[in-house]
Amino acid sequence: MKTLSTQLSYFLQNKDIRQNLSILLKYVGALVAVIVVFTVIFHFIMLYAEGEEHSWITGLYWTLTVMSTLGFGDITFQSDIGRLFSVIVLITGIVMLLIVLPFAFIRFFYAPWLEAQIRSRAPRELPDDTEGHILLTARDAIAPGLITRLERDGIPYALIEPDPSIASAWHAEGLSVVVGEVDSQDTYRKLRVDRARLVLANRDDIVNTNVTLTVREAAPDVPIAAVADNEDAIDILELSGATHVLPLKRWLGEQLANRINALRAGLHPIGEYEDLRIAELPVHNTPLAGHTIRETQLREKTGVNIIGVWKRGQMEPARPNTELTDQCVPVVMGTDEQLEELDTILAIYDVNPNPVLLIGGGMVGSAAARALAEKEVPVHLVERERERCRQLRTVCTKVFHGDASDYHLLHEAGIDKAPSVLLTTNDDAINVYLTSYCRRLNPELRIVSRITHERNLDAIYRAGADFVLSYSTLGVDAVMSILNERELVVLGEGVDLFTRPLPASLYGTTLAESGIGAKTGLNVVAVKHNGEVVTRLPPDLRLKAGDELVMVGADEQLDTFVETYG
């Protein structure tokens, strides 16, 4: 009864529903009036035209049977006027009872009631004992991947949605969603924000500022991560109380700029773990090409450890007999001194002083151009919007206004001799097309591109891209690095650096006996033991209780690890 009364109360609170019910009741009143009139007319026709006298109950009975088309035939008129009246009652009944009444009932009562039932499915608050949860303020490009990670790691979350209908649909999909306004303190109090692990403001800059101020009022100490689209919003969000500001579009441009080949061979820094640095090492036109990892002797010469090898979009484990081709990009880990030594050794190879070709001067493209300018890398920009060309004229070496699909324009921009091309348009179809086009024009190019939708990842790699990164992947990695309290490491699309406590089932086994690589596909790149990170991992290394595994691989491989070892 409590549930019924609650649903009825929610149902009647809606102004439109109350208006619909008023219309329905007026129609029912009109229908009752028509039935009463027909009952009275029946009584008089029977008395004066047929010479029969019937009770008022009989008149009501006849009227309802005729209007509902049941027509039992036990009471009939013999006169023409009586039969004409019967036809009128019959037609009126068909229209009012069989056509209009069901439609009105469905339109003004049942459909609103059903919608109210659906809208009330999603909860309005979280249980009182909720704690350590993550609050997401929008289901944007970041949210799906982030929710997958949170569910995998057993971290509770709640997605805030103001529209009850949308929230109910998401609730039916199995998402943990709560109905509420993102700018209301009452919403956050009901979501136990004071005991939350993190609040992610992932809407536009204006709304994110409002969310940050609102949350900070409700919970002064809760960590807040706010996404910033524009550079001007960073300071505003920080002043509003955001603990972490994530300028993802700028970071995406910088990450892409780190992955290109320019001027000479060398390392591309991509992150760090503890006191170790992680970098990529393109082997194009270096002595490493054509040799196996064992033959390169990088560990013996510099101390760095190869933790994986990129081969056209696929991260493969670093085996001693893995052959490095011109298209391979090993990922290495080591100290600053070790990486600097390796970078110095490779500095004389793959020399190409020609400018890098940048296609697209939007927010991501302009961030990439500025990152390259800081490294004193010459950049030729191809952009079809004149205003962007004007804004980036001082950043880029040269700016070419026009369509990137124009061969003559690309030829003039230097694609024939460029070491790399960077594609930063926000249209996946265009990026796939330009990847294939540029690969055909210059097979030696290193092509780095952004994508928006993960479904286009295979297509762009088939088109010839060497490295691809999406906004959503970067956003998920950024949030997870905050939750795990470590530096941001972006290895690439579909690959991540995982840290996991050693499962009890592996206590006392050696690395070879564990079979982690064979059973899961993950590559163990380091073991943290008593606070020390060990990167030299012989097969007979014995794993002990309290160790922490550092592994590289895909989300699906980590799921297999959890299922296999617990």
C-alpha positions, -999 to 999 in steps of 0.1 A, spaced: 0 0 0 29 23 7 43 17 -27 9 22 -44 4 54 -25 38 67 -34 33 59 -71 -1 76 -70 13 106 -53 41 109 -79 15 103 -106 -8 131 -95 21 156 -89 25 162 -126 5 192 -139 0 177 -174 -13 144 -159 -38 163 -137 -51 182 -168 -54 149 -187 -74 134 -159 -97 164 -159 -104 160 -196 -110 123 -191 -134 129 -163 -153 155 -183 -157 130 -211 -170 103 -187 -194 128 -173 -207 136 -208 -210 99 -216 -231 94 -184 -253 123 -193 -259 108 -228 -268 75 -212 -293 92 -189 -309 111 -217 -313 79 -238 -328 61 -208 -354 89 -204 -362 89 -241 -365 51 -242 -390 53 -213 -413 79 -231 -411 62 -265 -420 29 -250 -449 45 -231 -465 66 -258 -454 49 -291 -454 13 -281 -479 13 -252 -456 -5 -229 -444 6 -195 -409 -3 -182 -390 5 -151 -361 30 -152 -337 1 -145 -350 -16 -176 -344 16 -196 -308 18 -184 -303 -19 -192 -317 -14 -228 -296 17 -234 -263 0 -223 -269 -32 -243 -277 -12 -275 -248 13 -271 -223 -15 -264 -237 -35 -295 -245 -65 -273 -282 -63 -284 -298 -92 -265 -331 -87 -284 -353 -93 -253 -366 -57 -255 -373 -42 -290 -393 -14 -307 -419 -22 -332 -426 14 -343 -405 33 -369 -397 61 -344 -386 35 -319 -364 17 -344 -349 51 -356 -341 59 -320 -324 25 -317 -302 33 -346 -292 66 -331 -284 50 -298 -264 23 -316 -243 47 -336 -238 69 -306 -226 39 -286 -202 28 -313 -186 62 -314 -186 71 -277 -181 37 -261 -161 16 -286 -140 43 -303 -136 75 -282 -137 60 -247 -108 35 -252 -87 61 -270 -94 87 -243 -86 62 -215 -53 52 -231 -44 87 -241 -53 105 -209 -48 79 -182 -31 46 -191 -3 61 -212 6 88 -186 3 62 -158 26 38 -177 51 66 -184 50 76 -147 57 40 -138 87 39 -161 99 73 -150 97 62 -113 119 32 -118 153 50 -114 160 58 -78 162 94 -64 188 87 -38 215 62 -27 213 40 4 224 56 37 255 33 40 269 42 5 305 53 6 336 52 -16 316 57 -47 321 77 -79 296 103 -91 294 110 -128 274 140 -139 269 130 -176 269 100 -199 294 115 -224 321 99 -245 342 91 -214 314 75 -193 309 41 -210 346 32 -209 349 45 -173 319 26 -161 333 -6 -176 366 0 -157 348 8 -124 326 -23 -126 357 -44 -134 375 -30 -103 344 -33 -81 342 5 -75 306 16 -70 293 46 -90 262 66 -97 254 84 -129 233 116 -124 205 122 -150 179 150 -147 153 134 -171 134 106 -153 125 89 -186 162 88 -198 173 77 -163 147 49 -163 159 37 -198 195 37 -185 184 19 -154 168 -8 -176 202 -12 -193 217 -21 -160 235 12 -153 236 26 -118 217 59 -124 200 83 -101 175 110 -110 185 145 -100 196 179 -111 234 183 -114 232 218 -100 212 210 -68 228 206 -34 198 184 -24 208 160 -52 243 155 -39 232 152 -3 209 123 -14 238 108 -33 260 109 -1 285 131 -17 303 137 16 314 100 15 321 98 -22 356 89 -35 354 113 -65 329 135 -83 335 138 -121 321 170 -137 321 159 -173 296 183 -189 305 216 -207 327 242 -190 298 264 -178 278 235 -162 310 220 -148 317 253 -130 282 253 -115 286 216 -106 319 223 -89 306 251 -68 275 232 -58 294 201 -48 319 221 -29 291 237 -9 276 203 0 309 185 6 340 208 11 365 180 12 354 156 -16 378 153 -46 363 168 -78 377 161 -113 364 186 -139 368 183 -176 378 215 -193 371 220 -230 386 255 -234 419 267 -219 402 297 -204 380 275 -183 410 259 -164 416 288 -140 379 292 -135 374 256 -125 403 256 -102 390 288 -85 356 272 -82 371 244 -62 380 216 -86 407 193 -72 418 181 -106 411 199 -139 413 177 -170 420 197 -203 415 165 -223 416 181 -258 449 198 -250 463 166 -236 451 147 -266 469 171 -289 501 168 -268 499 130 -266 495 128 -304 524 152 -309 546 130 -287 541 100 -310 553 115 -343 588 111 -359 605 144 -364 641 157 -370 658 125 -358 653 92 -341 646 92 -304 623 84 -275 588 96 -271 580 100 -234 545 87 -226 543 85 -188 559 72 -156 554 46 -129 570 53 -95 606 65 -103 606 48 -137 599 65 -170 580 49 -199 587 59 -235 582 47 -271 610 40 -294 603 40 -332 630 18 -348 625 32 -384 658 38 -401 678 28 -369 702 -1 -364 675 -18 -343 654 -26 -373 658 -62 -385 670 -75 -352 653 -95 -324 650 -79 -290 677 -103 -277 701 -92 -305 696 -54 -297 711 -59 -262 694 -27 -251 692 -40 -215 728 -49 -214 739 -16 -230 716 9 -213 696 -9 -186 662 -2 -202 636 -29 -204 614 -34 -234 579 -40 -220 559 -43 -253 561 -38 -290 535 -19 -311 529 -35 -345 504 -14 -365 479 -9 -337 485 -42 -318 506 -43 -286 526 -76 -285 545 -90 -256 582 -83 -257 597 -118 -262 635 -122 -267 630 -136 -302 605 -109 -313 619 -93 -345 618 -55 -347 608 -42 -382 607 -7 -395 571 -5 -386 576 -16 -350 575 8 -320 589 -8 -288 577 6 -255 606 8 -230 608 14 -192 638 27 -172 652 55 -151 658 90 -165 695 83 -169 689 51 -187 664 66 -212 687 96 -217 716 73 -226 694 54 -251 681 86 -266 717 98 -271 727 66 -288 698 69 -313 701 106 -319 722 103 -351 697 80 -369 666 86 -390 676 123 -396 648 141 -414 648 179 -410 616 183 -431 585 197 -414 558 176 -399 525 178 -417 495 187 -394 460 183 -409 433 200 -388 437 231 -367 409 227 -342 414 225 -304 433 193 -306 453 203 -336 463 237 -321 474 220 -289 495 196 -310 510 225 -330 520 243 -298 535 212 -283 556 207 -314 566 243 -315 580 240 -279 602 212 -292 613 234 -321 598 210 -346 589 226 -379 552 222 -387 532 227 -419 494 231 -412 467 222 -436 434 238 -426 403 248 -445 390 275 -421 406 308 -426 402 319 -390 421 289 -377 448 295 -402 452 331 -390 453 320 -353 480 294 -359 501 313 -384 525 324 -356 528 288 -342 533 268 -374 562 272 -398 538 275 -427 500 274 -430 482 261 -461 445 270 -465 424 244 -483 411 209 -484 435 182 -473 421 158 -500 437 181 -527 468 164 -539 485 196 -551 479 212 -517 494 183 -499 523 182 -523 529 219 -517 527 213 -480 555 187 -483 539 153 -478 565 137 -501 594 144 -477 576 148 -443 587 124 -416 552 123 -401 516 134 -406 493 142 -377 455 139 -383 434 158 -358 400 164 -374 370 153 -353 355 133 -381 365 96 -381 355 90 -417 377 119 -429 406 106 -408 403 71 -422 402 85 -457 432 108 -452 452 80 -436 447 58 -466 454 88 -490 486 99 -472 499 63 -469 495 60 -507 513 93 -513 542 85 -490 546 49 -478 575 59 -454 553 83 -434 546 77 -397 508 85 -395 494 95 -361 457 101 -358 429 108 -334 395 90 -335 362 97 -318 344 63 -319 361 30 -309 343 12 -337 365 29 -363 398 17 -347 402 -13 -369 393 6 -400 419 33 -395 446 8 -387 438 -11 -419 440 22 -437 477 25 -426 478 44 -393 508 38 -371 493 52 -339 457 61 -329 443 77 -297 408 87 -288 394 114 -266 374 88 -246 404 66 -239 425 95 -227 396 106 -205 392 72 -189 429 68 -184 431 103 -167 402 95 -143 416 61 -134 451 75 -128 434 99 -103 416 71 -86 448 49 -84 468 79 -73 495 75 -100 508 95 -129 489 94 -162 503 67 -185 487 66 -220 501 36 -238 476 36 -266 441 26 -277 429 -6 -261 461 -10 -240 467 1 -204 492 -3 -176 476 -23 -147 488 -27 -112 473 -56 -91 482 -71 -58 496 -106 -62 467 -131 -59 469 -156 -31 468 -184 -56 503 -173 -69 521 -170 -36 554 -189 -37 553 -196 -75 579 -184 -99 571 -161 -128 574 -189 -152 552 -212 -131 525 -186 -128 518 -188 -166 503 -153 -166 513 -145 -201 502 -178 -216 469 -179 -197 458 -142 -200 479 -125 -226 491 -99 -201 528 -89 -200 543 -86 -166 567 -57 -169 576 -52 -132 571 -65 -97 569 -42 -67 584 -59 -37 589 -41 -3 585 -7 -20 611 -15 -47 601 -18 -83 620 -47 -100 621 -46 -138 646 -74 -144 623 -104 -143 640 -138 -149 616 -167 -153 627 -181 -119 618 -150 -100 598 -162 -70 566 -142 -63 558 -136 -26 528 -124 -6 526 -86 -6 541 -82 -41 523 -60 -66 523 -70 -103 527 -43 -129 513 -55 -162 506 -43 -197 476 -54 -218 439 -50 -227 409 -48 -204 397 -82 -216 430 -97 -207 428 -83 -172 393 -97 -169 408 -131 -177 435 -126 -151 408 -119 -124 388 -149 -135 418 -172 -136 436 -162 -104 410 -145 -83 
